[in-house]
Amino acid sequence: MIGIKYQHSGAGAPRRNNTMLYCSIASGSKGNCHFILGEHTAILVDAGTTAKNIAQRLAEIGVDLCHITAILLTHEHIDHISALEVLLKRTDACIYCNQATMEAVLRRFPKADRSRFTLFCTGGSFYINELSITAFATPHDAAESVGYSISCGLCRVCIATDIGHMTAQLLSCLEGAQLVCLESNHDEQMLAQGPYPFTLKRRIMGSRGHLSNRDCAQVLKHLADKGLCQAVLCHLSQQNNTAQLAFDTVKEVLACAGADIPVEVALQDSRSRLYSIVPVRVFGQCDGSEKERTASEGRMRPQKIRAVKQF
């Protein structure tokens, strides 16, 4: 069992029964990595910053790098896999990805051990111990880019970055998750007026590029009615965005829609808060019977009860 050091006041650490922990280790145009812990299983999604950064930021939340069971890859771009070779040497973690991504990764890292890879089919589901994982397609200019829906019992986290445009199928995959990490890559005006060449601007704004602040905000507005309890804005461009601008754009749209959803911007050079995703108690609307549900389960929504705690 991995020891987690909770830094908060109150009556001790929260119970680990039927919970998940989430932390962004690094997020931005220079590197991306997410940490998730189920009951007993610790995984990373992507490994796009240095192994040193990953180890140090995991240590800040009480996790040793050697306890990582698996590394899930979204795609083969270097800002998502740069530490992979080092982590293969320093951990016993299995690498999970689809066939096309594995082949692209091995072309970049030809010395990587093919036997360490476990393959899945995009659109399918699989288990890593108690974690139930679904890999869904994302429209991006990579071999076969995916995002992930990761569940432990009644708790669910979704990670969706590198999205050229939001599709109905992708949106349905995000619905019902309590915590969603969603790309908020660029401000459209900053990108248009910035120094990038036209071809690169066209790629970023294209259907297989990246999601803008405005588009991210519209997605979160939709998810606010589907049980969302916490939004984490990810993969911000260093050149074409700022954390404040992304935050303000999203919060303005949510406020206009009357959606009081907490928002954090994940940063490149530091980890996010450590979030605990837990089931919540709500009461049946008709007969008053008490039922335990997650906030993601829809019709009976908790009143001022958060299914996501921050530490």
C-alpha positions as CSV (number, residue, x, y, z in Angstrom):
1,M,0.0,0.0,0.0
2,I,1.4,3.4,-0.9
3,G,1.6,5.9,1.9
4,I,0.1,9.2,1.0
5,K,1.0,12.2,3.1
6,Y,-2.1,14.4,3.5
7,Q,-1.3,18.0,4.3
8,H,-4.5,19.5,5.7
9,S,-6.1,20.5,9.0
10,G,-9.0,18.7,10.7
11,A,-9.7,15.3,12.0
12,G,-6.9,13.3,10.3
13,A,-6.5,11.9,6.8
14,P,-9.6,11.0,4.8
15,R,-10.6,7.4,4.5
16,R,-9.2,5.6,1.5
17,N,-12.1,3.2,1.1
18,N,-13.8,3.6,-2.3
19,T,-11.8,6.7,-3.3
20,M,-9.4,7.8,-5.9
21,L,-6.6,10.4,-5.8
22,Y,-5.6,12.6,-8.7
23,C,-2.7,15.0,-9.2
24,S,-1.4,16.8,-12.3
25,I,2.4,16.3,-12.1
26,A,3.1,18.6,-15.1
27,S,0.9,20.1,-17.8
28,G,1.7,22.4,-20.7
29,S,3.2,22.6,-24.2
30,K,6.6,21.4,-22.8
31,G,5.5,18.3,-21.0
32,N,2.5,16.4,-19.5
33,C,2.0,13.8,-16.8
34,H,-0.9,12.9,-14.5
35,F,-1.0,10.7,-11.4
36,I,-3.9,8.6,-10.3
37,L,-4.2,6.3,-7.3
38,G,-7.0,3.8,-6.8
39,E,-7.4,1.6,-3.7
40,H,-4.0,0.0,-4.1
41,T,-2.9,0.8,-7.7
42,A,-0.8,3.9,-8.7
43,I,-0.6,4.8,-12.4
44,L,0.7,7.6,-14.5
45,V,-1.0,9.0,-17.6
46,D,1.8,10.1,-20.0
47,A,5.4,10.8,-19.0
48,G,6.2,14.0,-20.8
49,T,8.4,15.8,-18.3
50,T,11.7,14.7,-16.9
51,A,11.9,11.6,-14.7
52,K,13.5,13.8,-12.0
53,N,10.4,16.1,-12.0
54,I,8.1,13.2,-11.9
55,A,9.9,11.6,-8.9
56,Q,10.2,14.8,-7.0
57,R,6.6,15.8,-7.4
58,L,5.3,12.4,-6.6
59,A,7.5,12.5,-3.4
60,E,5.7,15.8,-2.5
61,I,2.5,13.8,-2.1
62,G,4.1,10.8,-0.4
63,V,4.5,8.5,-3.4
64,D,7.7,6.7,-4.4
65,L,8.3,6.3,-8.1
66,C,8.9,2.6,-7.7
67,H,5.3,2.1,-6.7
68,I,4.0,3.1,-10.1
69,T,2.2,0.1,-11.6
70,A,1.5,1.3,-15.1
71,I,2.0,4.2,-17.5
72,L,-0.8,4.9,-19.9
73,L,0.1,6.8,-23.0
74,T,-2.3,9.1,-24.9
75,H,0.0,9.4,-28.0
76,E,3.6,9.5,-29.1
77,H,4.4,13.2,-29.2
78,I,7.5,14.0,-27.2
79,D,5.7,16.2,-24.6
80,H,3.9,13.1,-23.5
81,I,6.7,10.5,-23.6
82,S,10.0,12.2,-23.0
83,A,10.7,10.4,-19.7
84,L,9.6,7.0,-20.9
85,E,13.0,5.4,-21.5
86,V,14.3,6.5,-18.1
87,L,11.1,5.3,-16.4
88,L,11.4,1.9,-18.1
89,K,14.8,1.6,-16.4
90,R,13.8,3.0,-13.0
91,T,10.5,1.2,-12.5
92,D,8.8,-2.1,-13.3
93,A,5.8,-0.3,-14.7
94,C,4.0,-1.7,-17.7
95,I,3.3,0.7,-20.6
96,Y,-0.3,0.7,-21.9
97,C,-1.2,2.0,-25.3
98,N,-2.7,1.0,-28.7
99,Q,-0.7,-0.7,-31.4
100,A,-0.2,2.5,-33.5
101,T,1.1,4.5,-30.6
102,M,3.5,1.7,-29.6
103,E,4.9,1.5,-33.1
104,A,5.4,5.3,-33.1
105,V,7.0,5.2,-29.7
106,L,9.4,2.5,-30.7
107,R,10.5,4.4,-33.7
108,R,11.5,7.2,-31.4
109,F,12.9,5.0,-28.8
110,P,14.2,1.9,-30.7
111,K,16.0,0.5,-27.6
112,A,12.8,0.3,-25.5
113,D,11.8,-3.2,-24.5
114,R,8.7,-4.2,-26.6
115,S,7.8,-6.8,-24.0
116,R,7.0,-4.0,-21.5
117,F,4.1,-2.8,-23.6
118,T,0.5,-4.0,-23.1
119,L,-1.8,-3.2,-26.0
120,F,-5.5,-2.3,-26.0
121,C,-8.0,-1.4,-28.7
122,T,-9.1,2.2,-28.8
123,G,-12.8,2.4,-27.7
124,G,-12.4,-0.7,-25.5
125,S,-12.1,-1.1,-21.7
126,F,-9.7,-3.0,-19.6
127,Y,-8.6,-3.4,-15.9
128,I,-5.4,-2.7,-14.1
129,N,-6.2,-4.4,-10.8
130,E,-9.1,-2.4,-9.3
131,L,-9.0,0.4,-11.8
132,S,-11.4,0.1,-14.7
133,I,-10.1,2.0,-17.8
134,T,-11.7,3.0,-21.1
135,A,-9.5,4.5,-23.8
136,F,-11.5,6.8,-26.1
137,A,-10.4,8.3,-29.4
138,T,-9.4,12.0,-29.5
139,P,-9.0,14.0,-32.8
140,H,-5.3,14.9,-32.9
141,D,-2.5,14.7,-35.4
142,A,-0.9,11.6,-33.9
143,A,-0.9,8.0,-34.9
144,E,-3.9,7.1,-32.8
145,S,-4.5,9.6,-30.0
146,V,-6.7,8.7,-27.0
147,G,-8.0,10.0,-23.8
148,Y,-8.9,8.0,-20.7
149,S,-11.8,7.4,-18.4
150,I,-10.5,5.8,-15.2
151,S,-12.9,4.5,-12.5
152,C,-12.5,2.9,-9.1
153,G,-15.8,1.8,-7.7
154,L,-18.2,4.7,-7.9
155,C,-15.4,7.3,-8.6
156,R,-14.4,8.4,-12.0
157,V,-11.7,10.7,-13.5
158,C,-11.4,11.6,-17.2
159,I,-8.3,13.0,-19.0
160,A,-8.8,14.5,-22.4
161,T,-6.1,16.7,-23.9
162,D,-4.8,17.3,-27.5
163,I,-8.2,17.7,-28.9
164,G,-8.7,19.4,-32.3
165,H,-12.4,19.5,-31.9
166,M,-15.0,18.1,-29.5
167,T,-17.1,15.3,-31.0
168,A,-20.4,14.0,-29.7
169,Q,-18.8,10.6,-28.9
170,L,-15.9,12.2,-27.0
171,L,-18.3,14.4,-25.1
172,S,-20.4,11.4,-24.0
173,C,-17.2,9.8,-22.7
174,L,-16.7,12.7,-20.4
175,E,-20.2,12.9,-19.0
176,G,-20.7,11.7,-15.5
177,A,-17.1,12.0,-14.4
178,Q,-16.6,13.8,-11.1
179,L,-13.2,15.2,-12.1
180,V,-12.3,16.1,-15.7
181,C,-8.9,17.2,-16.9
182,L,-9.6,19.0,-20.1
183,E,-7.4,20.8,-22.6
184,S,-7.5,24.6,-22.6
185,N,-4.6,25.1,-24.9
186,H,-4.8,28.6,-26.4
187,D,-6.6,31.9,-26.5
188,E,-7.7,32.4,-30.1
189,Q,-6.7,36.1,-30.2
190,M,-3.3,35.5,-28.8
191,L,-2.7,32.7,-31.3
192,A,-3.9,34.8,-34.2
193,Q,-1.7,37.8,-33.2
194,G,1.3,35.7,-32.0
195,P,4.6,34.9,-33.7
196,Y,3.9,31.4,-34.9
197,P,4.0,30.9,-38.7
198,F,0.7,30.6,-40.5
199,T,1.1,26.8,-41.1
200,L,1.5,26.2,-37.3
201,K,-1.4,28.4,-36.4
202,R,-3.5,26.5,-38.9
203,R,-2.4,23.2,-37.4
204,I,-3.3,24.3,-33.8
205,M,-6.7,25.7,-34.8
206,G,-7.4,22.7,-37.1
207,S,-9.8,19.8,-36.5
208,R,-6.8,17.7,-35.3
209,G,-5.0,20.4,-33.4
210,H,-5.8,21.7,-29.9
211,L,-8.8,23.0,-28.0
212,S,-9.1,26.7,-27.3
213,N,-10.1,28.3,-24.0
214,R,-13.5,29.2,-25.4
215,D,-14.2,25.7,-26.6
216,C,-13.0,24.2,-23.4
217,A,-15.4,26.5,-21.5
218,Q,-18.4,25.4,-23.6
219,V,-17.6,21.7,-22.9
220,L,-17.4,22.3,-19.2
221,K,-20.7,24.2,-19.2
222,H,-22.3,21.1,-20.7
223,L,-20.6,18.8,-18.2
224,A,-21.7,20.9,-15.3
225,D,-25.2,19.4,-15.7
226,K,-23.8,15.9,-15.9
227,G,-22.3,15.6,-12.4
228,L,-19.0,17.4,-12.8
229,C,-17.5,18.4,-9.5
230,Q,-14.0,19.7,-10.4
231,A,-12.4,20.9,-13.6
232,V,-8.7,20.9,-14.2
233,L,-7.5,22.9,-17.2
234,C,-4.6,21.2,-18.9
235,H,-2.1,21.5,-21.7
236,L,-1.9,25.3,-21.8
237,S,0.3,26.8,-24.6
238,Q,3.3,28.7,-23.3
239,Q,3.2,31.1,-26.2
240,N,-0.5,31.5,-26.8
241,N,-2.2,31.4,-23.4
242,T,-1.8,32.4,-19.8
243,A,-3.1,30.6,-16.7
244,Q,-5.2,33.6,-15.7
245,L,-6.7,34.0,-19.2
246,A,-7.7,30.4,-19.4
247,F,-9.2,30.5,-15.9
248,D,-11.1,33.8,-16.5
249,T,-12.5,32.6,-19.8
250,V,-13.8,29.3,-18.4
251,K,-15.2,30.9,-15.2
252,E,-17.0,33.6,-17.1
253,V,-18.8,31.1,-19.2
254,L,-19.7,28.9,-16.2
255,A,-20.9,31.9,-14.2
256,C,-23.2,33.0,-17.1
257,A,-24.6,29.5,-17.1
258,G,-25.1,29.5,-13.3
259,A,-22.6,26.6,-12.9
260,D,-20.6,26.8,-9.7
261,I,-17.8,24.3,-10.7
262,P,-14.4,24.7,-9.1
263,V,-11.6,25.2,-11.6
264,E,-7.9,24.8,-11.3
265,V,-5.3,25.5,-14.0
266,A,-2.6,22.8,-14.1
267,L,0.9,24.3,-14.6
268,Q,4.0,23.2,-16.3
269,D,6.5,23.8,-13.5
270,S,4.6,22.6,-10.5
271,R,2.1,19.9,-9.5
272,S,-1.6,20.6,-8.9
273,R,-3.4,20.1,-5.7
274,L,-4.0,16.5,-4.6
275,Y,-7.6,15.7,-5.2
276,S,-9.6,12.9,-3.4
277,I,-12.6,11.8,-5.4
278,V,-15.1,10.1,-3.1
279,P,-18.8,9.0,-3.3
280,V,-21.3,11.4,-1.8
281,R,-24.6,10.9,0.1
282,V,-27.7,12.3,-1.4
283,F,-31.4,11.7,-0.5
284,G,-34.1,10.4,-2.8
285,Q,-36.4,13.1,-4.1
286,C,-39.7,11.3,-3.6
287,D,-39.6,8.9,-0.7
288,G,-36.8,10.4,1.4
289,S,-34.8,7.1,1.3
290,E,-31.1,7.6,1.6
291,K,-28.9,6.3,-1.2
292,E,-25.2,6.5,-1.8
293,R,-24.3,7.7,-5.2
294,T,-21.6,9.6,-6.9
295,A,-22.3,13.1,-8.1
296,S,-21.8,11.7,-11.6
297,E,-24.9,9.6,-11.5
298,G,-27.2,12.3,-12.6
299,R,-30.7,12.8,-11.6
300,M,-30.3,13.1,-7.9
301,R,-27.6,15.7,-7.5
302,P,-26.0,16.6,-4.1
303,Q,-26.8,20.0,-2.7
304,K,-23.6,21.8,-1.8
305,I,-21.8,18.5,-1.3
306,R,-18.6,18.1,-3.2
307,A,-17.4,14.7,-4.4
308,V,-13.9,16.1,-4.8
309,K,-11.8,17.2,-1.9
310,Q,-8.6,19.2,-2.2
311,F,-5.4,18.8,-0.2
